[in-house]
């Protein structure tokens, strides 16, 4: 069984009771039996479709994204333009493991429960969609900080609650806060452990996002994340084995700078910024002269 089949089997099983409770039924492709997986596969896309009185649900894998989509339209009237993407999650079938599959399954259950699952369900704030690989590679868009966080949450499911909380708290994604508090630590731990499979998965993300990322995203990777290696020789050696040259050169330069006396002073200043001193108001010489008359 391929990783894609494993993913959709897990999602289909995970959604079974939720969809039944809400009177949604899976649509089966021609020739597929009712006790088999109702998976449509065409044009390098895979999807499962559910129909019910509340609308139509599509869970679709396209390129390296799994999109959960919902149309609040009767099945016989639905059109492609009716679907709204509720959630997008990075999924690389060549590097995926059980944790990725479990993460996406839970995401599907949580997302759809929030839409129509129970009377007590609270609709969660829609997460901003990541930039697609096609858009980044074609140059029409560049990976932004949110795309970096989204892809890293796929590799580290434990980060997803903090990622969602960040967006729900500030009504937008504050990348520096997310990585400073949560994201950077798990990445540095991975580099320290130096597990081959985990390192390949991590740097597959960092290399590709850096290469096609915005300046802000590149700065996040070089300074906020990999700058926290603190020029440690072992950490640098571990990471260098997996970094492409276009990423390794600035990362090594940043680490050397931050370890220098000038860099240390800069870090200290960032942690302990000087107190704000309002500028003194200049006296109006003409008024002063008049006052003294």
N, C-alpha and C positions, 0 to 999 in steps of 0.2 A: 504494500500500500504506500503510495506517495505521501509526502508531507502535506500536500494540498488536500488529498482525500482524507487524511487523518484529521486535518483542521476542520473540514466541513462535517465529518462524522461526529466530531466532538461538539461542534456548534449545534448540529441538528439534534443530538441527544440532550444537550444542555437546555435547549429551548422547548423541548417536548411538552412539559407540563404547562409552561407559561402560555404557549400558543394554543394549547387545548382549552385552557381556562378562558381564553379570550376569543374562542371560536374561529381561530385561524387554522387553515389546512394547507399543507405543502402541495405545491404543484409538481406533478411527476412528468418527466420527459417521456416521450413515446418509447415504449419497450421496456421501461423500468417498472419493476414490480413494487407493490405497496410496502413490502418488507425490506426494500433496498433503499439506498441513499438517493434522494431526488436531486441529483446534481446535474445542472446544465453546464456544458463545457463547449465553448466555441470562440474563435478569434482570440485565443490566448486569454480568455476570461472564464471564470468559474463562478457559478452563483446558485443559491437556493432561493426559491420564491414561495412566499406564503400569501394566501388570499383569505379575506374574511369580510364581514359586514362593516368593520371599522376601517378597512382599506387594504393596502398591499404592502408587504415587507419584502425587500430584497437584501440579501447579504452577498456581496460580490467581491471577488478577488480580481484585481486588474493591476498588471505590472507588480509592484511590491507594496500595494495597499489593499487592505480589506475595508470596504465601505459598508456601513449599515444604513440603509435607505428606507424611507417610509413615504407612502402617498396616501393622504386622507381622501381617497376616491374609490368609488365602487370598482371592483375588478374589471367589469365589462366596459367601463368608461375611462380607465386609466391610460395616461400617455406618459412618455418618458419625462416630459417637462414637469409632471406633477410630483416627481420624487424629490424629496429633500434629504440631503446627507446628514445623518444624525451623529455619526462618528466615523473617523478614518484612522486606521492603525497600520503601522509599518509591519510588513510580513515578508521576509526573504525565505522562500521555500527551500533554498539550497543551504541555508545556515540555521533554519528554525529547529527548535527542540520542544520538548514537552511543556516547558514553562511558557513559551510563546503561544502555543496552542491553548493552554489553560487561560492565559491572560486574555486572548481574543474571545474565547468562549464566555468568560465572565463579563467582558465588555459588552458583548451582545445581549446577555441576560439583563445586565444593569441598565443599559440604554433603553431597551424595549420595555422593561418594567417601568421605567420613568415615564414612558409615553402613555402606556395603556394597561400596565400590569395589574395594579390594585387601586382601590379607592384611596388607600393611605400613601400611595407612591408620590414622591416629590419629583417633579420634572427637573432634571439637572440642566445647568447651563450648557449650551452647545459649545463644544470645544472647537477652537479654530482649526480648520483643516491644514495639513502640512502641504508644502510644495511638492508636486509629483516629480519623479525622476525624469520623466519625459520633458517637462517644462524646464527643469534645471539643466539638463544636458543640451537642450535646444537653444538655451540662452534667453528664452522668453521670460523666465523668472529665475531668481536665485534662492537658494535655501536660506530661510530666515531663522532666527533663534527658536521660534516655535517649532519649526520643522526638525531642528536638531533635538529639541527636548522630546518631541513625539517619537522620533526614531529610537532615542535612548530608552524611553519608557518601554518600548517593545523588547529591548534587550534586558532591561531591569524592571520587571513588573512592579516591584516594591516601590518604585518612584511614582507610579501613576496617581495614587491618592494625593501626594504632595503637589504634583503637576496640576491636577484638577482643582485642589484647594487654592493654589496660587491664582488661577484664573477666576474662580468664583469669588475670591476675596477682593481682588483689585479690578475685576471686570475686564481684564486684559492680562497678557502673560508678561510678568516681570522676570526676565531671564536671569539677571545678576542675582536676585534674591533666591530664586529656585536653585541655581547651581552652587551659590555660596553656602546655602544651608543644607542641601541634600545631594544634588547630582554629582558634584565634584568628589565627594567623599567615596562614593561607591566605585567611581572610575579609578581613583588612585588606589583603592583597595584591590581592584582587579589587576592593575599594573604591578602592584607589590606581590600578589600571589603568582602572577605570571603563568596562569594556566593557558596552554596553547589554544584550545578551542575558544575560550572566553576572550582571549586577546585578539584572535582573528576576527571574531564577531564585533568586538568593540572598535577596532581600528578600520574595519571595513566601513563602519558608519562615519568615524571621524575623518578618514581620508577623503571619502566621497563628498561629505558635506562641506569640508574645508575647501576642496577643489572648486566646487560650484556654489559657494556660499557668499553672502554679502560681507562687507568689511566688518560689520558688527558681529556676525556669526564667526568669522575667522578670528576675531579678537577674543571672543568667548572661549574658543577651543584652545588658542595659544596661551592666553593669559589667565583667564578665570579658571579654566580646567587644568590644562597640562602645565601651566605655570606653577601649580601647587605641588609639583614634584620637587620644588625647592632645590633644584640642581643636584639632587641626590644621585650619585654615580650609578647605583644599582637600578634605580627607577628609570633613569635616562637610558641605560643599556637595555633594560627590558622593553621599553617603548620603542627604541630605535630599530629594533628588529622588525617591527610591524608598521612603522611610519613610512609613508612615501617621502621622497626627498623634498617635494614641495611643501610638506608639512613639517618634516624633521628640521630643516634649516631654521625657520623662524621660531620653532619651539625651543630648540637648543639655545638660540640667541636670546630669547626671552628669559630662560632659566639662568643663563650666565649674567644677564643684566640684573635680574632680581636678587642674585646672590652677591653682587658687587656692593661696595659701600653706598654708592648713589642709589642703587635699587632698593637697598634696605631702608634708606632714609625715606624713599618714596612710599614704600609699603607702610612704614611707621606713620607717615603723614596721613595716608588714606585711612588707617585704623583710628588715628587720633587727630582729626582735623582741628586746626586752631579755632579758638572761639571767635565768633563773628563780632567785629568791632565796627559800629556804624561810623561813617565819615562825619567829621566835625563840620557843622554848617559854617560857611564863610560869612563873615559879617559884611553887610552892605555898607561900604565906606561913606556913601552919601548920607544914609540914615544915621550912622554913627556921628557924623559931623554935625548934623542937625540937632541930634540929641544933646550934644555937648554945648550948644549955643545958649 
